[in-house]
Amino acid sequence: MQPDLDKLIDSVLASQSIGEVKAAATALAVAARDTDDIRAWVLCQQLANRFLKWAKPYERPASGLAWNAVIVPPENAPVMLLPSCVPFGGSPNEVIDGLERFVARCDEFTPPVYDAITTAEIKRVLNAAQKEFMMLDVIAPIDSLRILCFDNSHVEYNSQCGFPANPERPSTVFLYHPRENETYDRVFIFAHELGHALHFSLTRDIEIVPEGFEEVNESINVRFQTQKEKQEAFADATALAILNVKGLGTHFPTSFSKALAPCFARYLRELIINTHQ
């Protein structure tokens, strides 16, 4: 008897942890490999349509907020990883390959080590970024910035910023529990990822340095050797400017001089104002 693919899709979308979604996606991928071509095409359409319906509550933030961003809680973040691996709208083989990549990606997560950033802390950073710099107007002018909060640590990263295939859409921020050897404050880490999202929205290409950034750093005798250093430095500069806002100073990293923050804040304000002109 052939497996019920509808129920397997239900199991994937109902998952509330990395372990659950990995097991459900594995079962779905195996069943899809074993089914006939027609059922495989139907599976692809159903998976895409039902995921979009499932994700609809995370398309827009609640009304009355000062920023266009959606915080996806830990029980829903694992399923929200699907689009980063599965090419909805692709052929059956492409979709099934994507499911298998998704299963492999689940193996990158480990049990949490330290406490994750709180929703209240995320909102304070977003409020500061928008009220002081109008940053969300650049990052998410139409579609919402999605912030995925995981109940896990990651084998390699404390957080990530995913850049969209369509440069007109905002990035996605992935927030994990700090790893055992973590040296940076969790609020600084989130503000840093916002910097990457801002960088992409300003340039549409993370390899392009935002206008004026190298000159600002030369003025404080800082020079970079590689493109990666420039990307990380821009994200750091954004985080320092945000954490210099009143109420966030306790999260300012001791490895940076606070004297740098006003310089970067002035630069970001001018950069964002010029972007809107």
ChimeraX attribute file (.defattr): number of C-alpha atoms within 10 A of each C-alpha:
attribute: neighborCount
match mode: 1-to-1
recipient: residues
	/A:1	3
	/A:2	7
	/A:3	13
	/A:4	10
	/A:5	21
	/A:6	13
	/A:7	12
	/A:8	20
	/A:9	19
	/A:10	15
	/A:11	18
	/A:12	23
	/A:13	23
	/A:14	16
	/A:15	20
	/A:16	18
	/A:17	18
	/A:18	27
	/A:19	14
	/A:20	18
	/A:21	23
	/A:22	23
	/A:23	15
	/A:24	21
	/A:25	25
	/A:26	20
	/A:27	18
	/A:28	25
	/A:29	19
	/A:30	13
	/A:31	17
	/A:32	24
	/A:33	14
	/A:34	11
	/A:35	15
	/A:36	9
	/A:37	13
	/A:38	9
	/A:39	13
	/A:40	21
	/A:41	19
	/A:42	13
	/A:43	21
	/A:44	22
	/A:45	18
	/A:46	16
	/A:47	23
	/A:48	19
	/A:49	13
	/A:50	14
	/A:51	20
	/A:52	15
	/A:53	10
	/A:54	15
	/A:55	14
	/A:56	10
	/A:57	12
	/A:58	18
	/A:59	15
	/A:60	15
	/A:61	18
	/A:62	12
	/A:63	8
	/A:64	6
	/A:65	10
	/A:66	15
	/A:67	23
	/A:68	22
	/A:69	24
	/A:70	19
	/A:71	18
	/A:72	20
	/A:73	15
	/A:74	18
	/A:75	16
	/A:76	20
	/A:77	22
	/A:78	27
	/A:79	24
	/A:80	17
	/A:81	17
	/A:82	23
	/A:83	15
	/A:84	17
	/A:85	17
	/A:86	21
	/A:87	18
	/A:88	21
	/A:89	14
	/A:90	15
	/A:91	14
	/A:92	22
	/A:93	15
	/A:94	15
	/A:95	25
	/A:96	25
	/A:97	17
	/A:98	21
	/A:99	25
	/A:100	20
	/A:101	15
	/A:102	23
	/A:103	22
	/A:104	13
	/A:105	16
	/A:106	21
	/A:107	13
	/A:108	14
	/A:109	18
	/A:110	16
	/A:111	13
	/A:112	17
	/A:113	17
	/A:114	14
	/A:115	14
	/A:116	20
	/A:117	20
	/A:118	11
	/A:119	12
	/A:120	9
	/A:121	14
	/A:122	16
	/A:123	16
	/A:124	15
	/A:125	22
	/A:126	23
	/A:127	19
	/A:128	21
	/A:129	24
	/A:130	17
	/A:131	14
	/A:132	15
	/A:133	21
	/A:134	19
	/A:135	26
	/A:136	25
	/A:137	17
	/A:138	21
	/A:139	26
	/A:140	21
	/A:141	16
	/A:142	14
	/A:143	17
	/A:144	22
	/A:145	26
	/A:146	22
	/A:147	22
	/A:148	23
	/A:149	24
	/A:150	25
	/A:151	24
	/A:152	24
	/A:153	24
	/A:154	22
	/A:155	12
	/A:156	10
	/A:157	16
	/A:158	19
	/A:159	21
	/A:160	19
	/A:161	19
	/A:162	15
	/A:163	20
	/A:164	14
	/A:165	10
	/A:166	9
	/A:167	13
	/A:168	15
	/A:169	18
	/A:170	27
	/A:171	28
	/A:172	22
	/A:173	22
	/A:174	21
	/A:175	27
	/A:176	29
	/A:177	24
	/A:178	24
	/A:179	21
	/A:180	10
	/A:181	7
	/A:182	13
	/A:183	10
	/A:184	15
	/A:185	15
	/A:186	23
	/A:187	22
	/A:188	22
	/A:189	23
	/A:190	25
	/A:191	24
	/A:192	25
	/A:193	25
	/A:194	30
	/A:195	28
	/A:196	27
	/A:197	27
	/A:198	26
	/A:199	24
	/A:200	27
	/A:201	25
	/A:202	19
	/A:203	14
	/A:204	18
	/A:205	13
	/A:206	19
	/A:207	13
	/A:208	14
	/A:209	17
	/A:210	19
	/A:211	12
	/A:212	12
	/A:213	17
	/A:214	16
	/A:215	12
	/A:216	15
	/A:217	19
	/A:218	11
	/A:219	10
	/A:220	10
	/A:221	8
	/A:222	11
	/A:223	14
	/A:224	13
	/A:225	7
	/A:226	8
	/A:227	13
	/A:228	11
	/A:229	12
	/A:230	21
	/A:231	20
	/A:232	15
	/A:233	20
	/A:234	22
	/A:235	21
	/A:236	22
	/A:237	24
	/A:238	27
	/A:239	28
	/A:240	29
	/A:241	27
	/A:242	31
	/A:243	25
	/A:244	21
	/A:245	18
	/A:246	9
	/A:247	11
	/A:248	16
	/A:249	13
	/A:250	12
	/A:251	16
	/A:252	22
	/A:253	18
	/A:254	10
	/A:255	8
	/A:256	12
	/A:257	10
	/A:258	16
	/A:259	10
	/A:260	15
	/A:261	21
	/A:262	15
	/A:263	17
	/A:264	23
	/A:265	21
	/A:266	12
	/A:267	19
	/A:268	21
	/A:269	16
	/A:270	13
	/A:271	17
	/A:272	17
	/A:273	14
	/A:274	9
	/A:275	10
	/A:276	8
	/A:277	5
